[in-house]
């Protein structure tokens, strides 16, 4: 099994859980912030959806430059799920076709001429593609809880959902 295939197994689990979180977003409360310094619910939800695009960026490019980044705004459940599913399909294709050696190459994040960091792609895959998704999805769970929205199960049951994903992590999940 290739590195890409192994990462795809894990991403498949995380994406199924993430999709359930995105379906739970109350789109009538997109301006909600739990604290003044926090992102809005709308921005956080879109960020969670767009993180899967980092897989494709990591695999097919050696740099991601945020100088011209414009945050996307999405106003409906249907649109955010279509956006997420499209980016996920691209990530899956990238992971299925990448050669193991690609993960040894360096990848950098920049803001114009400012280099924010340079790391091997295998570390970027773990830290900024997978862990970053899990981190922001957990933040989204806090927003949902504070808004009184049932929080989906992640690896095991939540207070609101008794689903268990951990025992079947690499099966096709919907």
C-alpha positions in Angstrom: 0.0 0.0 0.0 1.3 3.4 -0.9 1.6 6.4 1.5 -1.1 8.1 -0.4 -3.4 5.1 -0.1 -2.8 4.9 3.7 -3.5 8.6 4.1 -6.6 8.2 1.9 -8.0 5.6 4.3 -7.7 8.0 7.2 -9.0 11.0 5.2 -12.1 8.9 4.2 -13.0 8.5 7.9 -12.3 12.1 8.8 -14.2 13.3 5.7 -17.3 11.3 6.6 -17.3 12.7 10.1 -16.6 16.2 8.8 -19.4 16.0 6.4 -21.8 15.3 9.3 -20.5 18.4 11.0 -21.0 20.6 7.9 -24.6 19.2 7.6 -25.2 20.4 11.2 -24.3 24.0 10.6 -27.3 26.3 11.2 -27.1 28.5 8.2 -29.4 31.1 9.8 -26.6 31.8 12.3 -23.5 32.3 10.1 -22.6 35.6 11.9 -22.4 33.9 15.3 -19.1 34.2 17.2 -18.6 32.7 20.7 -16.2 35.5 21.5 -15.2 38.8 19.9 -11.8 37.5 18.7 -13.3 34.3 17.2 -14.1 33.7 13.6 -17.8 33.7 12.6 -19.6 30.4 12.3 -19.8 30.9 8.6 -16.1 31.5 8.1 -15.2 28.6 10.3 -17.6 26.2 8.5 -16.2 27.2 5.1 -12.6 26.8 6.4 -13.4 23.3 7.6 -14.8 22.5 4.1 -11.8 24.0 2.3 -9.1 22.4 4.3 -9.4 19.2 2.2 -8.1 21.3 -0.8 -4.7 21.4 1.0 -4.2 17.7 0.1 -4.2 18.6 -3.6 -2.1 21.7 -3.0 0.4 19.7 -1.0 0.7 16.9 -3.5 0.6 18.8 -6.8 2.5 22.0 -5.8 5.6 22.8 -3.8 4.2 26.0 -2.3 0.9 27.6 -1.2 0.9 31.4 -1.3 -1.8 33.2 0.6 -1.1 36.7 -0.7 -4.2 36.8 -2.9 -6.4 34.6 -0.7 -10.0 35.7 -0.6 -12.2 33.9 1.9 -15.1 32.2 0.3 -18.6 32.8 1.6 -21.2 30.0 1.4 -24.7 30.6 2.5 -26.4 27.1 2.4 -26.0 23.5 3.5 -26.3 22.3 -0.1 -23.6 24.7 -1.4 -21.1 23.9 1.4 -21.6 20.1 0.9 -21.1 20.4 -2.9 -18.0 22.5 -2.3 -16.6 20.1 0.3 -17.4 17.0 -1.9 -15.8 18.5 -4.9 -12.6 19.4 -3.0 -12.6 15.9 -1.4 -12.9 14.2 -4.8 -9.8 16.1 -6.0 -7.9 15.2 -2.8 -8.8 11.5 -3.2 -7.6 11.5 -6.8 -4.3 13.2 -5.8 -3.7 10.7 -2.9 -4.4 7.7 -5.2 -2.0 8.9 -7.8 0.9 10.4 -5.8 4.2 8.5 -5.7 5.7 7.9 -2.3 8.8 9.9 -3.1 6.7 13.1 -3.5 6.2 13.1 0.3 9.9 13.6 0.8 9.9 16.8 -1.1 9.8 20.2 0.7 6.6 22.3 0.6 6.4 25.9 1.8 3.6 28.2 2.9 4.1 31.8 2.0 2.5 35.2 2.1 4.0 36.9 -0.9 7.8 37.1 -0.3 7.4 36.1 3.4 8.1 32.4 3.9 5.9 31.2 6.8 7.5 27.7 6.9 9.1 25.0 4.8 8.5 21.3 5.7 8.7 17.9 4.0 5.4 17.1 2.4 4.9 14.1 4.7 4.8 16.5 7.7 2.6 18.9 5.9 0.2 16.0 5.1 0.0 15.1 8.8 0.1 18.6 10.4 -1.6 20.9 8.0 -3.9 18.6 6.0 -5.1 16.0 8.5 -4.6 17.5 12.0 -5.6 21.0 10.8 -8.9 19.6 9.7 -9.5 17.8 13.0 -8.6 20.9 15.0 -11.0 23.2 13.2 -13.8 20.6 13.1 -13.5 20.4 16.9 -13.9 24.1 17.0 -17.0 23.8 14.9 -18.3 21.3 17.4 -17.9 23.9 20.2 -19.8 26.4 18.2 -22.6 23.9 17.6 -22.7 23.0 21.3 -22.9 26.7 22.3 -25.7 27.2 19.8 -27.7 24.2 21.2 -27.2 22.2 18.0 -26.7 18.5 18.4 -23.0 17.6 18.0 -22.3 14.7 15.7 -20.3 11.7 17.0 -16.6 11.7 16.0 -14.8 8.5 16.8 -17.2 7.4 19.4 -20.5 8.7 20.7 -21.2 12.3 21.6 -23.8 13.5 24.1 -26.2 13.8 21.1 -25.2 11.1 18.8 -24.5 7.4 19.6 -22.8 6.6 16.3 -19.4 4.8 16.5 -17.0 5.4 13.7 -13.8 4.1 15.3 -14.7 0.4 15.0 -15.1 0.6 11.2 -12.7 3.4 10.3 -11.7 2.2 6.8 -15.0 1.1 5.4 -16.8 3.3 3.0 -18.7 5.7 5.2 -21.6 7.9 4.1 
